[in-house]
């Protein structure tokens, strides 16, 4: 039986010129037609931010390519956030009745494990895909090098796709997948993981202008608050690719039930 040619939507938060974005577009073109919409400029740390308040946004076609297998790669830049990019794609190129088969956000330069998932524009785009009921994956590598080596991603991506297409997550759930920045031969394999428990401390360096005014630049040190071997950031530190399923619904149902029994909600 002939394999179905997929329609794949790709976005990211590093911008349309990022190496990781170009790599995933080429990898996905093996499976179907790629429609890629990414920010015009880097938008890291934007989480689920939207460009509201009458902001004028510009969509521009950057390139179009027909691959040797007949699949196409069409790349657009958009002057909004990662979530804006998914929304414009769903409003201009797709619809609720004609959704892409898959959304991939990335490949992000820099880990999005642990608390980074809260701030990540890469994760914001994947979550937006899940809101549209599109099977969605966020991909990241633990390197901020603009010329990062994606050999490990290239090796394992077919296995990820094979599993994902056969057994996609339930509606409302998306994948946060993080690759360690190590030689491919040293990657121990893939491992399901939980979102790690950590945070940043010492988050600003203080400086003074020539006029004596204080200003701050964000930096920070990561504080690990987790010792679980299956925490995503620990998995990648130990040489594994971490696969963390995450939900759009962030309700804490156990706490919901506990507090519903404990809190007094009526005024006497």
Protein Blocks (a to p, Z undefined) as FASTA:
>chain_A
ZZdddddddddfeojkbmklmmmmmmmmmnmccdddddfbdcehkljaccehhiacdddd
fbdcddfkopacdddddfbdfklmmmmmmmmmmcfklccfbdcedjdeddfehjllmmpm
klmmmmmmmmnopacdddddddfbfkbcfklmmmmmmmmmmmmmmmccdehiacdddddd
ddfklpgbdcdddddddddehkbccdddfkopacdddebjcddfbfbfkbmklmmmnopa
cdddddfblcdfklmmmmmmmpccbdZZ
